[in-house]
Amino acid sequence: MDLGYLAAGIGAGLVVIGAGLGIGRLAGQAMDASGRNPEALGEIRTSMIISAALIEGVALFGLVICILLAIKS
């Protein structure tokens, strides 16, 4: 029995969960920081956007790996 599709599905689910948790924590911490120091809102927002883009890049890489697993099987 070929388990490549199962591995790809589980891997994709884990990637999405991890990215969601990472971006959620990032946004929560950024909102907390902007509440404590409103003057630094622009710098916090810029750092948050860059970090979120990096997290999404890693998530996209993980999803590509999962697709390759499914295609190879």
C-alpha positions, 0 to 999 in steps of 0.5 A, spaced: 500 500 500 502 506 498 502 511 504 505 517 500 498 521 499 497 520 507 504 522 509 503 528 504 496 530 507 499 529 514 505 533 513 501 539 509 496 539 515 502 540 520 505 545 516 499 549 516 498 548 523 505 550 525 504 556 520 498 559 523 500 558 530 507 562 529 503 567 525 498 568 531 503 568 536 507 573 532 501 578 531 499 577 539 506 579 541 506 585 536 499 587 539 502 587 546 508 591 544 504 596 540 500 597 546 506 598 551 509 603 546 505 606 541 510 610 539 514 604 536 508 602 532 511 603 525 517 599 527 513 594 530 509 593 524 515 593 519 518 587 523 511 583 524 510 583 516 517 581 515 517 575 520 510 573 517 513 573 510 519 569 513 514 564 516 509 563 510 515 562 506 517 556 510 510 554 510 510 554 502 517 550 502 513 545 507 507 544 502 512 544 496 515 538 499 508 535 501 506 535 494 513 532 491 511 526 496 504 525 493 507 526 486 513 521 487 508 516 490 
